[in-house]
Amino acid sequence: MDIDSVRLESSLWIGKKRYRAVLTGWHFNWTELDKNNRDKLTISVPVSEVIGAEDGRVEILPQKSVEDADRDFTVFYIKRSRGGGSSGLLWRLGRTQFSCPSRDLRDQWMTNLRSALKTHSPSRPHRLLVFINPFGGKKRARQIYHSLVAPLFELAGISSHVVVTERANQARDHILKKDLTGFDGVVCVGGDGMFSELLHGVIGRTQQEAGLSECDTAVALQPCSLHIGVIPAGSTDCVCFATVGVNDPVTSALHIVIGTMVYLGNRSYPGIVKYLPAEPQLSSPRDNTRCVSGCRVCSESTERLFPHPPDSLYSSHFSQFSNDAEGEWVSVEGRFRCVSLTCMSSSCPRSPLGLSPSAHLADGTGDLIIVRDTHPLSFLTFLHRHTTSQDQFDLPFVEVHRVKAVRFSLPPGEEDDEEDSESDAGTDRQCVHDGETRSSSGSQQHLAERGEERGITNNKRRKKNFLCGLCCGRAPSVSVWNCDGEILPYTELLSRVHGQLVRLYARGIEDAAAVQRSWEGNKTCKRRGVLHN
């Protein structure tokens, strides 16, 4: 059916007030009429943001209730409000109950509303695989899902298969091994660790089915057909905050419904950082842009990363990797307090602007942040600026680069020194094994297993004695990497950015000021307002 062919217009009542309601393929509008039949304020809701329509007078949150009324129907849609101190907008479930002059007209409205919704259904999920981590954050993930998220999924006609995890990496293993036929996406109800499990599982499953090895750095990885949704129920929920703008379960659930590595330490360590710079004319980590909904940088990057017709978007041949062979690697050697790589702003409530405020989520690049050895108080200044609006890069010992790949290695001689220090202390070696047994998460074990498959167990790349400082007080001579709270038990590392490999159920952070200007403009010029507040 052509989207413009769905249309209905009639008088409807909200309480004792009469409205003229108009449904097109794109919008559902209702305008209050005065006693002289003149228009007052119009409320307009995009059909793409209508969550559902139900017969009768219906409540969904905080609990479902239905009052059967032959001439009434209820429309549910997205309603926006400011997110307090956060940069994003809160999404809430708007609800309006309409009364019709007759039951036949009510049935006509319901038929046409549901028909209009079907035109937008291809972009919406119909069946989801949901993983709940009952141990993360404040241990409220089950309650959050069943009381706030599940009712919204049911309203939108989404069926869900729920798995409550009992161990680390259960979600990743499930995605890698179980039959996923019929699922449109996977959803994690937990924190950044749970998201990491889903991310590795989805990417790994996709490469398995494509006959590719995700551990081969020369391979162009196949993009994933499964979307990933994130319901925040962890401690920090950095991924959710950076992609939606707020840490709010209802907001994240509604985003899903409509379908659209950091190392820190107290000391410095020697190393060689090599990076492949991104094209400087496209964007810069110091250009003060923000990655928001409809981001120009990310949109233009889609054309650059996938210059072929849309039907080849998810082929295994990507120009982005042929371009990676072009350009020269830049080398930086010295002692570093901190080396970070982020492919998004990594903002969170405690750091509203994030590690790199101008990082972009889908431009095929990452921001490399290098903090050279400096006085501990200077390093503390750098850390503190993340909690304020001050520029954390405007410090003489800090540099930031937009990159496509990063390699970190030890300087010549450091590897031999480390091997000697370990061989001189046999008890330290036992200490490491015991510490790893006690503290290794499933993700660590998975990374170690994959590393062994790739032959990283030689003397040069073997696991360093990084836990001695924790269990026997001996300071390690080298450090390791922290990836979203998970320890990668290796010092040397190669990281490459795969642009737009995974798709999320998120529109991006909406610009509250732009939305407000649009609302005020419509109200002033046409006495029409998009409902946002």
Salt bridges, closest charged atoms under 4 A:
GLU9 OE1 - ARG7 NH2 3.97
GLU9 OE2 - ARG20 NE 3.82
GLU32 OE2 - LYS17 NZ 3.85
GLU32 OE2 - LYS40 NZ 3.52
ASP34 OD2 - ARG38 NE 3.08
ASP39 OD1 - ARG20 NH1 2.89
GLU49 OE2 - ARG80 NH2 2.74
GLU49 OE2 - ARG507 NH1 2.66
ASP55 OD1 - ARG106 NE 3.77
GLU59 OE2 - ARG95 NH2 2.74
ASP70 OD1 - ARG103 NH1 3.73
ASP72 OD2 - ARG57 NE 2.83
ASP107 OD1 - ARG106 NE 3.02
GLU154 OE2 - LYS64 NZ 3.96
ASP173 OD2 - ARG167 NH1 3.11
ASP173 OD1 - ARG172 NH2 2.43
GLU209 OE2 - ARG205 NE 2.81
GLU214 OE2 - ARG450 NH1 3.24
ASP248 OD2 - ARG92 NH1 2.72
GLU279 OE2 - LYS404 NZ 3.60
GLU300 OE1 - ARG296 NH1 3.24
ASP324 OD1 - LYS404 NZ 3.59
ASP324 OD2 - ARG496 NH1 3.09
ASP367 OD1 - ARG402 NE 2.74
ASP373 OD1 - ARG337 NE 3.33
ASP391 OD2 - ARG286 NH2 2.61
GLU399 OE2 - ARG372 NE 3.28
GLU399 OE1 - HIS401 NE2 2.67
GLU422 OE1 - ARG462 NH1 2.60
ASP428 OD2 - ARG474 NE 3.29
GLU436 OE2 - LYS463 NZ 2.81
GLU453 OE1 - ARG450 NE 3.28
GLU492 OE1 - ARG461 NE 3.86
GLU510 OE1 - ARG80 NE 2.68
